[in-house]
Each structure stands twice: as C-alpha cells, then as structure tokens.
C-alpha cells in the first residue's frame, strides 16, 4: 500500500493545512482507492485479494480494470501508456503506446484493453540476456505486475501511464530483475509459513520490507559536460584531490545549500505525488554528496520506488542545471556512494519477526529467524558478495566509507551474548536498555540502546532489521534482495526440516528447537564479527576463519557458476540453471565492457587533452633560463614522458583483453596525469578540477 492510502483512514482528524500536506501523497498513483470508484465491487475485491494476499489474478476482469485505469490516467492528463520493466542491464525500460485506436468511421477513439494491460511485447534481442536469447530470437514479453501500483510520469509536454511489469523471453526465461525477485519472495513466504505453523501463528502471507538509503552527488551541469570521463563512464578517471575536501568533517549533516535544498524540495514533492514515502534528506560526508531515505515498504514496491527515485533525481537535477551522479565512486580520494539495504521480515500475523523486543532471550521465534539469517549468510557469503559485484562498486568496497569485500555479520553485544548463551545450553538473560544522563536538569534523559552500531560491517543488525551496506548506489536492489530472500528461505527450510523430523519422532518441540539452533550457531558463528572491519587484523582473522575475500568483482562473479549455488536457485524455483548461468555472463560482460570503456576514454583524454596541455606549458617555459626554471622544465618533461609511457602500456593492456591488468595500468596513467595537473596552470588545464566540481557545485 502506498503512502497515499495510509493518510485516508483518519483524514477527518487533520486540520486543513495538514490535510493539504497529506493529499500530496499518491496523487499520481492508481491506488486501490482510485480504482474502487471506477470498477464493480467484484473486480475491486478480486484485485485487492491479489495485491494483499497474492491470490491468483482473475484475468476475466482485465478489461474492466483496464478501462478504469485508462479513465483515471486520461483524467490526469496522460496520453500514452507503457509497460515499465527492469531488464538485466539494471536500469528501467519502457515503450510508449498512445491511448488511441481506429473507430469505424475514419476517426480515432480512446482505447486501452485488458490485453493491453496484461501483456506487451518488446524486442528481446537487444537487451542483455547472457545467452538466454539469440540475436535472431527477438520476441520478448512484458506482463503487468498488479502488486506494484501503476503511476503517471510527467514528461516535457505530456504524461504517461507507467505499468510496473515483469519481462520474460519466448520460452518463459526471466530476462529481467523483477521476475526472480518475485519468485524468491514467494520461496521465502513458503518457508516462513512453514515456520509459522511450528509456532502456532496463523495467516496467509509473510513478506519482506525494504528501506534503501540512497546516496548521490550533485555537481554543476557545466562542469559535468566539460568532463568526458564523467559523461562516458560516470566517474572521474583523472583529478587531484583538492587541499580541502572532507578532512574537516564539516559537510556531514551540515546546513544544506540553497540550490541543493531547492532540488531536494522538488524531489520530495514529486516523489510524494508518486506514492514514494521520502522521509529523510541530509548532507553526506563528502562535499557535494547527499542522501535520501524512504519509509520502509513491501520489498517489490520499495525496489520499484527506488528505481523510480533514481530516474526522477536525474531529471530534476538536469532541469535545475545540475547533474546527479549515482556512480559508487565518482571522485577518487573522497567518500563514495552506497545504497544501504535495510531488510526485515513481516510474519503472516503482521509483526516484524526481526524485532527482538525487550527480552530477546525469551523470544524463541526471533532467535530462530536470527539463526536462520546467520546460517544463510555464512553458507552463501560468496553468492551475496557476487550479488553486489560490479566494476563501479569495486572502487568503493573496502575504502573507509564502505564495508570491505569480506562478508560478515555484526550482531552487537546484546545479541552476541544471547547467541553464546544459546550455544552453551539456553539463553537466560538479555542486556537491556538504559538511560543516558546529560547532567543538565533542563534536558531530557535519552534511552541508550543495548547495542551500538557498527558502520564498518557489510551486514549489520540495527535494532529491528539487517542493513546490507555493500549494495552500490546505482545498483538495482533486486539482485541482492533476490539472493538474500533465497538463501534465508533455504536456511529456514533447513530449520523446519529439523523441527518436522522432531515432530515425527514425538520429540519435545522446545528441545528440538534448542538442539537445532545450537547446531546452527556452532557451524556458522564464524561469520559473526563485531569489530573493526577496516582493520588489517580482520583480514588475517577472516582468512583464518575460512571466510572468502574476493577483492575484485570478476573473481566474485564466479559464485554464479558454483554448482551448489545453482542447485539452491533451482531447488526453490527462483532461477533455472540456464537463468543462473545467464546472470554470470551478463554481469561478467558488463564488467569487461565498463573496464574497456574506461581504459579507452582515459587514453583519449590523456593523449588529446591533458598531455598536450602540459606540453603547451613546457613550451612557454622554453626561453626562460634561470636554474629553477630549467629544473622545472626538466621535471615537467620527465613527467610527460612518464605519462606517455603509461598511456602506451595501457593501450597494450587493453589489447591483451585482461581487465585486471588494464585497471591497474589505468591507475598508473592516472597517477602520472594527476602529477602533471599539479604543475600545469589552471588556465591551460582543460578539465574542471576537483575543487571546482566538489566545492562550487551550488
């Protein structure tokens, strides 16, 4: 349910100003409330059941629902509709169709049928498929996802009805991000309902909630267009750090500049109108870096909303003379951007199963789910690492604003103590909440949580949820959450199998559960680490524990080919073997393509812009004969030689087809070019500097 629906329940209790504010939510979303006014009671009840309980969609009602959707969309000013889907490129895609058809008298009439709503067709040969489709096999189908609400997008001159859709090939292969996510959600629901029965909990459906924190940079469009590396690759391939960047820690949560605040305000209003519950906005650590955070929603809708949010951010920035950068590391040497993936489970009775309560040691269901997560992450850390592996994320992971490539779980002191108690025979106590005294009578006492936060951990428990911090800022969250749902479903399946076996033997439920959780903890506690994930000591300790450490995405992606991981997806009907292997091919090809584009772009910029600028300066010094100038000429000449040699080596590396070698050589070229920037006058250097882009953005 989107935010717009929630405000209608007690609308009469709000003041007129409050009501006006709340009415902004969901105005451009085809909500159940909007549909209820346009269809029969039978159609409304049927679709409501599909959305809320995931019952089978009654296709006989498609024409009526389509007519209602068309009527609503046209009343909002829409002239076109599109099946809005998410191919394996990780972006969104759309093909617009007009709401018109021939009448019988030589004219046109508004038209949108149930068939138009349910199914569309798009050329499948030009989207990445990893071998699932050949170029000559062009047919691909989009299909309506009724569980995510349709919405209206404003264009330059008109509006378009966007229908969230899945995307499959001619033989039913998943060619998108959404289809496997929905399958994984169903797989997890199935296992959660099994577990619920063991705890005498009734209900028809369990699901996951998600709250993705989105980090991003805003810079001047003028600077952006003068940086071909940013235009072509999304990041700066060259550039010296300015004397001042984030060292003074004065950007984080600081006052928001007026132009940036104007961007944020328009962004909020636009998102609210689309039912996206944007909640928090603030400055991030690096100059020109910011963050937006939504209220938690059901996972499928939350991911659709995140993809939509990124698109709207880019559009609004462009309109305001800015550019929104979503690359994980657009600027070397300062903080990069992530998308912190806050994940939780809601049971069939509607309660958060990752809420430990005030006495988590007595909360057997919570401890069971917690142990399932521990087992899932330890058993499939390689797959979770592969789910966030990309060429761009490689530049961020392991730096001091992002978790390392080593996957581990942070539980904190309270839960770690309880887990240890369970392992040793049973939990008897919990460290509770305490008060924080400020020693100023006029100030309130604050409640101190039983556990601190660990911002260095890739997968941290943060009170009532787990925060997967390794997800990249530009990444479609579907893949990591598809993996997360699948591996947790498998872990819960294991626990339920043990409980079922105990029941078959008439064993006491509590004893069986205790033994099962003890076994899980003993076998998988090595994944728990509450310390500093940035430290070199942790790298050594993780190796001793047997934890994997894939320092680059290319190595990490091999997990998609692992037989155990393939069997896992097949077992839970999330992906077929062919579909799993296709993901490896798509993501590997994306890595190779990005690496090659970056290398070629760097060569062009270095050879045609930056080295010539340094040579021009060198020529200006030629007639100056002082010893200091002679030394300067020699120094600059040597640096130019180093840059030319590095460029030649990079070219040979690109020809060799070895992306790891090319990436390393690109860093060598960058070092040589950045050294030249330090000596070449600013009026001769053709690229906007880091100082200009980061500190003069608004």
C-alpha positions in Angstrom: 0.0 0.0 0.0 1.4 3.4 -0.9 1.6 6.4 1.4 -1.4 8.0 -0.1 -3.7 5.3 1.1 -2.5 5.4 4.7 -3.5 9.1 5.1 -7.1 8.5 4.1 -8.0 6.4 7.2 -8.3 9.3 9.7 -8.3 12.2 7.3 -11.1 13.9 9.1 -9.0 14.4 12.3 -6.4 16.6 10.5 -6.5 20.4 10.2 -7.0 21.8 6.7 -3.3 22.6 6.4 -2.3 19.0 7.5 -4.9 17.6 5.1 -3.5 19.6 2.2 0.0 18.3 3.0 -1.2 14.7 3.2 -3.1 15.0 0.0 0.1 15.3 -1.9 0.8 11.7 -1.3 -0.2 9.3 -4.1 -1.9 11.8 -6.3 -0.3 10.3 -9.4 -0.7 6.6 -8.4 -3.5 4.3 -9.4 -4.3 3.2 -5.8 -7.0 0.8 -4.7 -9.0 3.8 -3.6 -8.8 5.3 -7.1 -9.8 2.0 -8.6 -12.7 1.4 -6.2 -14.6 4.4 -7.6 -14.3 3.1 -11.2 -15.0 -0.7 -11.1 -17.5 -3.1 -9.8 -17.3 -4.4 -6.3 -16.4 -7.9 -7.6 -13.4 -6.5 -9.6 -12.3 -4.4 -6.6 -12.4 -7.4 -4.2 -10.6 -9.6 -6.6 -7.7 -7.2 -7.3 -7.5 -6.3 -3.6 -7.1 -10.0 -2.8 -4.4 -10.3 -5.5 -2.5 -7.4 -4.1 -2.8 -8.1 -0.4 -2.9 -11.9 -0.3 -1.2 -12.7 -3.6 -4.2 -14.7 -4.7 -4.4 -15.6 -8.4 -5.4 -12.8 -10.7 -8.8 -13.2 -12.3 -8.0 -12.5 -16.0 -11.7 -12.2 -16.9 -11.8 -8.8 -15.1 -8.8 -7.4 -17.1 -11.0 -5.4 -19.5 -12.9 -3.7 -16.7 -9.7 -2.9 -14.7 -8.0 -1.6 -17.9 -11.0 0.7 -18.7 -10.8 2.1 -15.1 -7.1 2.6 -15.4 -7.4 4.4 -18.7 -10.2 6.6 -17.5 -8.2 7.6 -14.4 -5.0 8.2 -16.4 -6.6 10.3 -19.1 -8.3 12.4 -16.4 -4.8 13.1 -15.1 -3.7 14.2 -18.5 -2.0 11.1 -19.7 -1.9 10.4 -23.5 0.3 7.3 -23.5 0.9 4.1 -21.5 3.9 1.9 -21.1 4.9 -1.4 -19.6 7.7 -0.2 -17.3 10.2 -3.0 -16.7 13.7 -3.7 -15.5 15.9 -5.6 -17.9 19.2 -7.3 -16.9 21.0 -4.0 -17.7 20.0 -3.0 -14.2 18.1 0.1 -15.5 14.5 0.6 -16.4 12.9 0.3 -19.9 9.7 1.5 -21.5 8.0 1.6 -24.9 5.2 4.2 -25.1 1.8 3.4 -26.7 -0.9 6.0 -27.3 -4.4 5.5 -25.8 -6.0 5.5 -29.3 -7.4 3.2 -31.9 -9.4 3.4 -35.1 -13.2 3.9 -34.8 -15.5 2.6 -37.6 -15.9 6.0 -39.2 -12.4 7.0 -40.2 -11.6 8.6 -36.9 -9.9 7.7 -33.7 -11.2 6.7 -30.2 -9.5 6.3 -26.8 -8.6 2.7 -26.4 -6.9 0.5 -23.7 -8.0 -3.1 -23.4 -7.4 -5.8 -20.9 -4.9 -7.3 -23.3 -3.0 -4.0 -23.5 -2.9 -4.0 -19.7 -1.9 -7.6 -19.2 0.7 -8.1 -21.9 3.1 -6.2 -24.1 5.9 -7.1 -26.5 9.4 -5.8 -26.7 12.4 -6.7 -28.8 14.4 -9.2 -26.6 17.4 -9.4 -28.8 18.9 -6.0 -27.9 18.7 -6.4 -24.1 21.4 -8.4 -22.3 20.4 -12.0 -21.9 23.6 -13.9 -21.2 22.8 -16.4 -23.9 19.1 -16.9 -23.0 18.2 -15.3 -26.3 20.0 -15.2 -29.6 20.0 -12.0 -31.8 17.7 -13.7 -34.3 15.2 -14.6 -31.5 13.7 -11.2 -30.9 10.4 -11.8 -29.2 10.1 -10.9 -25.5 7.0 -10.3 -23.4 6.2 -7.8 -20.7 3.4 -8.6 -18.2 1.5 -6.5 -15.7 2.6 -6.8 -12.1 -0.6 -6.0 -10.2 1.2 -6.0 -6.8 3.0 -2.7 -7.6 0.8 0.2 -8.4 0.7 1.9 -11.8 1.8 5.6 -11.8 1.9 8.6 -14.0 5.1 10.2 -15.1 5.3 13.8 -16.2 7.2 14.4 -19.5 8.2 17.7 -21.1 4.9 18.2 -22.9 2.7 15.4 -21.7 2.1 12.5 -19.2 2.5 8.7 -19.5 0.8 5.9 -17.5 3.6 3.6 -16.3 2.6 0.0 -15.6 5.2 -1.9 -13.5 5.8 -5.2 -15.4 7.9 -8.3 -15.5 9.8 -9.3 -18.6 10.3 -12.8 -20.0 11.5 -14.4 -23.2 9.6 -16.5 -25.7 10.2 -19.7 -23.8 9.4 -18.2 -20.4 13.0 -17.3 -19.4 13.4 -14.4 -16.9 15.0 -11.6 -18.8 14.6 -9.1 -16.0 15.3 -8.3 -12.4 11.7 -8.4 -11.1 10.7 -11.9 -12.1 13.4 -13.7 -10.0 12.8 -11.3 -7.1 9.1 -12.2 -7.0 10.0 -15.9 -7.2 12.4 -15.5 -4.3 9.8 -13.6 -2.3 7.3 -16.5 -2.9 10.0 -19.0 -1.9 10.7 -17.2 1.4 7.0 -16.8 2.0 6.5 -20.6 1.7 9.2 -21.3 4.3 8.1 -18.6 6.6 4.6 -20.0 6.6 6.1 -23.4 7.5 7.9 -21.9 10.4 4.8 -20.0 11.5 2.9 -23.3 11.9 5.5 -24.6 14.3 4.9 -21.5 16.4 1.1 -21.7 16.1 0.9 -18.5 14.1 -1.9 -18.2 11.6 -2.1 -16.1 8.4 -2.0 -16.3 4.7 1.2 -14.5 3.7 4.6 -13.4 5.1 6.8 -10.9 3.3 9.9 -8.7 3.5 10.1 -5.0 3.9 12.9 -2.8 2.5 14.1 0.7 3.1 17.0 1.6 0.7 19.1 4.6 1.7 20.2 6.3 -1.5 23.4 8.3 -1.6 24.3 10.6 -4.5 26.4 13.5 -5.7 25.2 16.8 -7.2 27.5 18.8 -9.4 27.1 21.6 -11.9 26.0 20.5 -15.4 28.6 22.9 -16.9 31.4 21.1 -15.1 29.9 17.7 -16.0 29.7 18.5 -19.7 33.4 19.6 -19.7 34.4 16.2 -18.2 34.2 13.5 -20.9 35.2 10.9 -18.3 32.1 11.7 -16.2 29.9 11.8 -19.3 31.1 8.4 -20.7 31.9 6.5 -17.5 30.1 8.2 -14.6 33.3 8.7 -12.7 36.4 10.9 -12.9 39.3 9.0 -14.4 41.7 11.8 -13.6 41.8 14.6 -11.0 43.9 15.6 -8.0 42.3 15.8 -4.6 41.8 19.5 -3.6 43.6 20.8 -0.5 40.3 20.8 1.3 37.7 18.1 0.8 36.2 16.1 3.6 39.0 16.2 6.2 37.4 18.8 8.4 34.1 16.7 8.6 32.1 19.9 8.1 29.9 18.7 5.3 28.2 15.8 7.1 24.7 16.8 8.3 25.7 20.5 7.8 23.4 23.2 6.5 22.1 22.4 3.1 23.0 24.9 0.4 20.1 26.8 -1.1 20.3 25.3 -4.6 20.6 21.8 -3.3 17.7 22.4 -0.9 15.6 23.5 -3.8 16.5 20.3 -5.6 15.6 18.2 -2.5 12.3 20.1 -2.0 11.2 19.5 -5.6 12.4 15.9 -5.4 10.3 15.3 -2.2 7.1 16.8 -3.7 7.5 14.7 -6.9 8.1 11.5 -5.0 5.2 12.1 -2.7 2.9 12.6 -5.6 4.0 9.1 -6.9 3.3 7.5 -3.5 7.0 7.2 -2.7 7.4 7.9 1.1 10.6 10.0 1.0 11.3 10.7 4.7 14.9 11.9 5.3 17.3 14.2 3.5 20.7 15.4 4.5 24.3 16.3 3.5 26.6 13.3 3.4 30.3 13.1 4.3 31.9 14.2 1.0 31.5 17.7 -0.4 28.6 17.7 -2.9 27.3 14.4 -1.6 23.8 13.8 -0.2 21.3 11.2 0.9 17.6 10.5 0.7 15.9 7.8 2.8 12.3 6.5 2.4 10.0 4.9 4.9 10.0 1.1 4.7 7.7 -0.6 2.2 7.0 -4.1 1.0 10.1 -5.1 -0.9 8.8 -5.3 -4.5 7.2 -1.8 -4.3 10.2 -0.4 -2.5 12.5 -1.5 -5.3 10.2 -0.1 -8.0 10.2 3.1 -6.0 14.0 3.2 -5.7 14.4 2.7 -9.4 11.9 5.5 -10.0 13.6 7.7 -7.4 16.9 7.5 -9.2 15.3 8.4 -12.5 13.5 11.4 -11.0 16.6 12.6 -9.3 18.4 12.7 -12.6 15.5 14.6 -14.3 15.1 17.2 -11.6 18.8 17.8 -11.4 19.0 18.3 -15.2 16.2 20.8 -15.1 18.0 22.8 -12.4 21.3 23.0 -14.2 22.8 20.2 -12.1 23.8 16.6 -12.7 23.0 13.8 -10.2 25.9 11.3 -10.1 24.9 7.8 -8.9 28.3 6.1 -9.6 29.7 4.4 -6.5 33.0 6.3 -6.7 32.7 9.4 -9.0 35.6 11.1 -7.2 38.7 9.3 -6.0 40.0 10.0 -2.6 36.7 11.0 -1.0 33.7 9.0 0.1 31.8 7.0 -2.4 28.1 6.3 -2.5 26.1 3.2 -1.4 22.6 2.1 -1.2 22.2 0.8 2.3 19.7 -2.1 2.0 17.6 -2.2 5.2 15.8 -5.6 5.1 13.3 -7.2 7.5 10.7 -9.9 7.7 7.0 -9.5 8.4 5.2 -12.7 9.6 1.7 -13.8 8.5 0.2 -12.2 11.6 1.6 -8.8 10.5 4.5 -8.5 13.1 8.2 -7.8 12.4 10.0 -11.1 13.1 13.3 -9.3 13.4 12.1 -7.2 16.3 13.8 -8.8 19.4 11.6 -7.0 21.9 12.9 -6.0 25.4 13.7 -9.6 26.3 15.1 -11.2 23.1 16.4 -14.2 25.1 12.7 -15.2 25.7 11.7 -14.6 22.1 12.1 -18.0 20.5 10.7 -17.0 17.1 13.1 -14.1 16.9 16.1 -16.3 17.8 15.0 -18.8 15.2 14.9 -16.3 12.5 18.2 -14.7 13.6 19.9 -18.1 13.5 18.4 -18.7 10.0 20.0 -15.4 8.8 23.3 -16.3 10.4 23.3 -19.7 8.6 22.2 -18.1 5.3 24.9 -15.5 5.2 27.7 -17.9 6.3 26.6 -20.7 3.9 26.3 -18.3 0.9 28.6 -15.4 1.6 30.1 -15.9 -1.8 26.7 -15.5 -3.5 25.8 -12.5 -1.5 29.2 -10.9 -2.5 28.5 -11.8 -6.1 25.1 -10.1 -6.0 26.7 -6.7 -5.4 29.8 -7.2 -7.6 30.4 -4.6 -10.4 33.2 -2.6 -11.9 32.0 0.5 -10.2 31.4 -1.0 -6.8 35.0 -2.3 -6.8 36.2 1.3 -6.4 34.1 1.7 -3.2 34.2 -1.5 -1.3 37.0 -1.6 1.2 37.5 2.2 1.3 36.9 3.9 4.6 33.3 4.8 4.0 32.2 1.4 2.8 32.4 -2.2 4.1 35.1 -4.5 2.8 34.6 -7.3 0.3 34.7 -9.8 3.2 31.1 -10.6 4.1 30.4 -10.8 7.9 27.6 -10.1 10.3 27.5 -7.6 13.0 25.1 -8.5 15.9 26.3 -6.2 18.7 27.0 -7.1 22.3 23.4 -7.9 23.3 22.6 -10.5 20.6 26.1 -11.9 20.5 25.8 -12.6 24.3 22.4 -14.3 23.7 23.7 -16.4 20.8 26.6 -17.5 23.1 24.1 -18.4 25.8 22.0 -20.4 23.3 25.1 -22.3 22.1 26.0 -23.1 25.7 22.7 -24.5 26.7 20.0 -21.9 26.6 19.5 -18.1 26.9 18.6 -16.9 30.4 19.0 -13.1 30.2 19.4 -10.0 27.9 21.3 -6.8 28.3 18.5 -4.2 28.5 18.0 -0.5 27.6 19.5 2.1 29.9 19.2 5.8 30.3 21.8 8.3 29.1 22.2 11.2 31.6 23.4 14.5 30.2 23.7 16.1 33.7 21.7 19.2 32.7 18.4 19.5 34.5 16.5 21.1 31.7 17.5 18.4 29.1 15.6 15.1 28.8 17.2 11.8 29.6 17.8 9.7 26.5 17.3 6.0 26.1 20.5 4.1 25.3 20.1 1.1 23.1 21.6 -2.2 24.4 23.9 -2.3 21.3 25.9 0.3 19.4 26.1 0.5 15.6 29.0 -0.7 13.5 29.3 1.3 10.3 32.2 -0.8 9.0 30.1 -4.0 8.8 28.7 -5.2 5.5 25.7 -6.9 7.1 24.7 -5.4 10.4 21.8 -5.9 12.7 20.5 -2.4 13.6 17.7 -3.0 16.0 14.7 -4.5 14.1 16.4 -5.2 10.7 19.6 -6.1 8.9 21.4 -3.4 6.9 23.3 -4.8 3.9 25.7 -1.9 3.4 27.6 -3.3 0.4 24.9 -2.6 -2.2 26.1 0.0 -4.7 24.4 3.4 -5.1 23.5 3.0 -8.8 22.6 -0.7 -8.5 19.1 -2.1 -9.0 18.4 -3.6 -5.5 16.5 -6.6 -7.0 19.5 -8.9 -7.4 20.9 -8.6 -3.8 17.4 -9.0 -2.4 16.6 -11.9 -4.6 19.7 -13.6 -3.3 19.0 -12.6 0.3 15.4 -13.9 0.2 16.5 -17.2 -1.4 19.4 -18.0 1.0 17.2 -17.2 4.0 14.4 -19.3 2.6 16.9 -22.2 2.3 18.1 -21.7 5.9 14.5 -21.6 7.3 13.7 -24.7 5.2 16.6 -26.5 7.0 15.3 -25.5 10.4 11.8 -26.5 9.6 13.1 -29.9 8.3 14.7 -30.5 11.7 11.5 -29.4 13.5 9.4 -31.7 11.3 11.8 -34.6 11.9 11.5 -34.0 15.7 7.7 -34.0 15.5 7.7 -37.3 13.6 9.7 -38.8 16.4 7.4 -37.2 19.1 10.3 -35.2 20.5 9.6 -32.1 22.6 9.4 -29.0 20.4 11.5 -26.8 22.6 14.2 -29.4 22.9 14.3 -29.9 19.1 14.4 -26.2 18.5 17.2 -25.7 21.1 19.3 -28.5 19.6 18.8 -27.2 16.1 19.7 -23.6 17.0 22.8 -24.8 18.9 23.9 -26.8 15.8 23.4 -23.7 13.5 25.4 -21.5 15.9 28.3 -23.9 16.2 28.5 -24.4 12.5 28.1 -20.8 11.4 29.2 -18.4 14.2 32.4 -17.7 12.3 30.5 -15.3 10.2 29.8 -13.0 13.2 32.3 -10.2 13.8 31.6 -7.1 15.9 35.0 -5.4 15.5 36.6 -3.0 13.0 36.1 -4.4 9.5 38.5 -1.9 8.1 41.5 -3.2 10.1 44.2 -5.3 8.6 43.9 -7.7 11.5 40.4 -8.6 10.5 41.6 -9.6 7.0 44.0 -12.0 8.6 41.4 -13.3 11.1 38.8 -13.7 8.4 41.2 -15.8 6.4 41.9 -18.0 9.5 38.1 -18.4 10.0 37.8 -19.6 6.4 35.8 -16.6 5.1 36.1 -15.7 1.5 37.6 -12.4 0.4 37.0 -11.5 -3.3 38.9 -8.3 -3.9 37.5 -7.7 -7.4 34.1 -8.3 -9.0 35.5 -10.5 -11.7 36.5 -13.1 -9.1 33.4 -12.6 -7.1 31.1 -13.3 -10.0 32.4 -16.9 -10.3 29.9 -17.7 -7.5 27.1 -17.6 -10.0 28.7 -20.7 -11.7 29.1 -22.7 -8.5 27.0 -25.9 -8.6 25.8 -25.5 -5.0 24.5 -22.1 -5.7 22.9 -23.2 -9.0 21.2 -26.1 -7.1 20.0 -23.6 -4.5 18.1 -21.4 -7.0 16.7 -24.5 -8.8 15.6 -26.1 -5.6 13.5 -23.0 -4.6 12.3 -22.4 -8.2 13.9 -18.9 -8.3 16.1 -19.4 -11.3 16.7 -22.4 -13.6 20.3 -23.5 -14.2 20.2 -21.7 -17.6 18.9 -18.5 -16.0 21.6 -18.6 -13.3 24.4 -19.0 -15.8 23.0 -16.2 -17.9 23.4 -13.9 -14.9 27.1 -14.7 -14.7 27.5 -14.0 -18.4 25.6 -10.7 -18.2 27.4 -9.4 -15.2 30.8 -10.5 -16.4 30.3 -8.9 -19.8 29.2 -5.7 -18.0 32.4 -5.7 -16.0 34.6 -6.2 -19.1 32.7 -3.6 -21.1 33.0 -1.0 -18.4 36.7 -1.7 -17.9 37.4 -1.3 -21.6 35.3 1.9 -22.0 37.2 3.4 -19.1 40.5 2.5 -20.5 39.7 3.8 -24.0 38.3 7.0 -22.5 41.3 7.6 -20.3 43.6 7.1 -23.3 41.7 9.6 -25.4 41.6 12.3 -22.7 45.2 11.9 -21.7 46.6 11.9 -25.3 44.4 14.6 -26.9 43.7 16.9 -24.0 45.9 16.6 -20.9 49.4 15.7 -22.1 49.1 18.4 -24.9 48.2 20.9 -22.2 51.3 20.0 -20.2 53.4 20.2 -23.4 52.0 23.7 -24.2 53.1 24.9 -20.7 56.5 23.3 -21.2 56.9 25.3 -24.5 56.0 28.5 -22.7 59.0 27.9 -20.3 61.5 27.2 -23.1 63.0 30.7 -23.3 63.4 31.1 -19.6 66.9 30.3 -18.5 67.1 30.6 -14.7 68.3 27.4 -12.9 65.0 27.0 -11.2 63.1 27.2 -14.5 65.5 24.8 -16.1 64.9 22.3 -13.3 61.1 22.8 -13.6 61.3 22.2 -17.4 63.2 19.0 -16.7 60.8 17.8 -14.1 57.7 18.5 -16.3 59.4 16.9 -19.3 60.1 13.8 -17.3 56.5 13.7 -16.0 55.2 14.0 -19.6 57.5 11.1 -20.6 56.1 9.0 -17.8 52.5 9.8 -18.9 53.3 8.9 -22.5 54.8 5.6 -21.5 51.9 4.8 -19.2 49.5 5.6 -22.0 51.3 3.2 -24.3 51.3 0.4 -21.7 47.6 0.9 -21.0 46.9 0.6 -24.8 48.8 -2.7 -24.9 46.9 -3.8 -21.8 43.6 -3.1 -23.4 44.6 -5.0 -26.5 45.5 -8.0 -24.3 41.9 -8.3 -23.1 43.0 -8.6 -19.4 40.7 -6.2 -17.5 42.5 -6.5 -14.2 45.8 -5.6 -15.8 44.2 -2.7 -17.7 42.6 -1.4 -14.5 45.9 -1.4 -12.7 47.6 0.4 -15.6 44.9 3.0 -15.7 45.8 3.8 -12.1 49.4 4.2 -13.2 48.4 6.6 -16.0 46.1 8.5 -13.6 49.0 9.0 -11.2 51.2 10.4 -13.9 48.4 12.7 -15.2 47.5 13.9 -11.8 51.1 14.8 -11.1 51.1 16.9 -14.3 47.9 18.7 -13.1 49.8 19.9 -10.0 52.2 21.8 -12.3 50.1 22.9 -15.3 48.5 26.4 -14.9 44.7 26.2 -14.3 44.0 28.3 -17.4 45.8 25.7 -19.6 44.3 22.6 -17.9 41.2 21.7 -19.9 39.3 19.8 -17.2 37.4 21.3 -14.3 39.3 20.5 -11.1 38.0 18.5 -8.2 37.9 21.7 -6.2 35.6 23.3 -8.8 33.3 20.3 -9.1 33.0 19.5 -5.4 33.2 22.8 -3.7 31.5 25.1 -6.2 28.5 22.9 -7.0 25.8 25.3 -5.9 
